[in-house]
Amino acid sequence: MLNPLSRHWWAFLARGLCAIAFGVLTWVWPGITLRAVMVAFGAFAFANGVLSISKAVDSWAEKDDRWVFVLEGVLGIGIAVITLFAPRVTAVGLLFYIAAWTLAMGILEIVIAIRLRKEIEGEFWLFLAGLVSVILAVLLMLFPGRGILGFVWVLATWAIVFGILLIILALRLLAQVRRAQARPAKATRAKARPRKAPRPV
């Protein structure tokens, strides 16, 4: 039976595209103000949270791990609200908020990958995406004073790498869905195929 997570390959694809769009936007305009970067990041975090919750809401009764997606979605929306509607938060304070979010999201992605490793294809890419997020969080917490420009570039690089990994996962899940859909069609054709009459002795 096809895991419900595989049917949501499009959500992983959308998350990956959003992450890459944010990363490229930040790299292309290195002189962009920190506030503009934070607005773009908030929009990305909000979209990421909504897409995570959508995976849990759809086919709710089929998911044993739906709480992980709900938690990931709530965290994403929460950091988006803080980023967009707390202009008085200092850059360093916001950095630690983002570090905490990426750490939590990375751990949850790793948990999902481990729990569903026998049910979906490409779980390694989900695990790797979570690991990249954990590494970013650790770097942000260990070196908070490296400069705002350096922080922006690290955040943009993480977003691009994270997005690419999610897109690879989405393509693997899509391939799994197509193979599962092709099996019933092959079985139907095999049943409908007329049997050859036995040769006369």
N, C-alpha and C positions, 0 to 999 in steps of 0.2 A: 504494500500500500504506500502511495506517495505521501511523504511527510508534508504537512501544511506549510512548513517553512519554505519548501522548494517551490510551492506555488506563488510565493511572494518574492520571486527573484527580481521582479521589477522594482520592489522597494529598495533592495540592496543596490540595484543599478541607479536609482534616483539619488540615493544617499551618496554614492560614489561620485556621480556627476556634480552634485551640489558641493561636495568637498573639493573637487578639482577646480570648479569655477571659482570658489573662494580663494584657493591657493594661487591660481593663475592671476586673478585680479590683484592680489596683494603683491605678487612678484612683478607684474607689469608696471605698477605704479608704486615704486619704492618710496616716493616722496609723499605718498598719501598720508593724511593726518591720522594720528592714533585713534581719534574718535570715529573716523570713517572706517577704519579697519575693524573696530569693535562693533560697529553697526552691521558690517558685512558678516562678521563672525556670529553675531547674535542671530541674524537671519538664517545662517547655516545651521546653527545649533537648534533653532526652533524647527526648521524643516526636518532635521535629523530626528528630533524627538517625536514629531507628529508621525513620521513614517515608521518609527519603532512601535509606537502605540497601535498603529493601523495593523501591524502584523499580529498583535495580540488580540485585538478586537475581532478581526475576521476569523471565522472558524474557532471561536472561543472554546467550545467544548472539546475540541480535538487536541488542544495544546496542554501538555503537562508543564511546559516551561514558560507559560505566558507571563508569569509574574516577572521574569527576567526582562522581557521586552517592555512591560509596563514601567518597571523601575528605570530602565534605560531611557525610555521616552520622557518620563517625568523629570529626570535629571537634565535632559537636553533642553526641555522647555524652561525649566527653572533657571539654568545658566543663561538662556536667551533673555529672559525677563530681567535678570540682574544686569546683563550687559547693555540692554537697550534702554532700561528705565532707571538706571542708577548712575547718572553722569557725575555725581560727586565722588564716586569710588575712585581712588588713586590707581595709577597704572600698575603699581606693584600689588595692590590689593586685588585688582582684577586678574592679574597674572596668577595669583594663588587660587582664585576661583576657577579659572580655566584649567589649572593644573589638577585641582581636585576633581573636576568634571572628567577630564581625559583619563585620569587614573581610574575612576569608578567605571567609566564606559569601557575602558580597555579590559578591566577585570571581568566585567559582565560578558564581553564578547568572547573572552577566553573560556568562561564557564559554559556559554552556549555551545561553543565549538566542541568542548570535551563531552558534554551531555548528549549532543546529537551526532557524534562522530560516526555512529553506525547507521544513521538514518538519512544523512544527506551526503552529497558529494562536494568536495572542495572545502571541507571543514578546516583544512590546513590554512587556507587563505583567510578565513575568519579568525582563526587563532593568531595568525601573523598580524592581522590588522589590530587586534587587541594588544598584542605585544608591542607594536609600534606606538600605540597610544600610551601604554604604561611607561615606555622609555621616554617619550616626550614629557610626561608628567614629572618623572624623576629629574630630568634635566632642568625643567623650569623651577622645581623646588630647590635643587642644589645650587643653581646659578641664577638667582633672581635679579642680580645687579649687573648683568652683562650689557645693559643698554636696551632701550626700547626698540631701536632698529633691528638689533640682533634677535630680540624676542619675536618681532613681526616676521622676520625671515624664517626662523625656526618653526613658527606656527604655520606659515604658508607651505613650507616643505612637508611638514607632517600631513597637512590637508591633502596635498597632491598624492603622496605615497598611500595614505589611508584610502583615498578615493580610488586609486588604481587597484588596490587589493580588493575592495568591495566590488568593483566592476568585474574583476576576474571571478570572484565568487558568484556573482549574479549570472555570468555566462555558463559557469559549471552547473548551477542549479537549473538554468534554462535547458541545458543539454539533458539533464536528468529527467525533467518534465517531458521533453519531446520523446525520449526513449520510452518512458512509461506510457505515453499516449499511443506510441506506435505498436506496443505489444498487443493490445486488444484488437487492433486492426489486422495484424498478422494472424492472430488466432481466428478471427472471423473469416478471413480469406482461406485459411487452411480447412475450416469446417465446410465452407461452401464449395471447395474444390471437389469435383466429381471423381469417384473412385474408378479406376480402370477395370473393365470387365476381365475376368480370368480367361486366359487363352484355352481354347478347346484342346483336349488331350488327343 
